[in-house]
């Protein structure tokens, strides 16, 4: 490296989505590990009610998030995707019902799907998320 150039510092804004994703995913996992087997399940409970926020989260992740141009504009929608996935899991966990395990498993799978791979680039939000110009 020439003496007049400084080393490139890592982008701290790129780690924020990863920290959010890790905190929400681990928080949901810990709540399930601690309270998951202890919560009462009502066989007549509205267990599939948790599918609605899961469907919203999946639709936003697959259709809306890739169309947003920059990372700075994508982060609020990304937070909504994470919140919907976690809300569906919590509804499945606490509302119970015969489909409790299905809803909790789908929520966990969606949280894993929402890993923030769009935040891996080194720019500060000026780049396009999917490589389009």
Secondary structure as UniProt FT lines:
FT   TURN            3..4
FT   HELIX           13..35
FT   TURN            36..38
FT   TURN            43..44
FT   HELIX           47..49
FT   HELIX           50..59
FT   HELIX           60..64
FT   HELIX           65..67
FT   HELIX           71..95
FT   TURN            98..99
FT   HELIX           100..113
FT   HELIX           117..119
FT   TURN            129..130
//
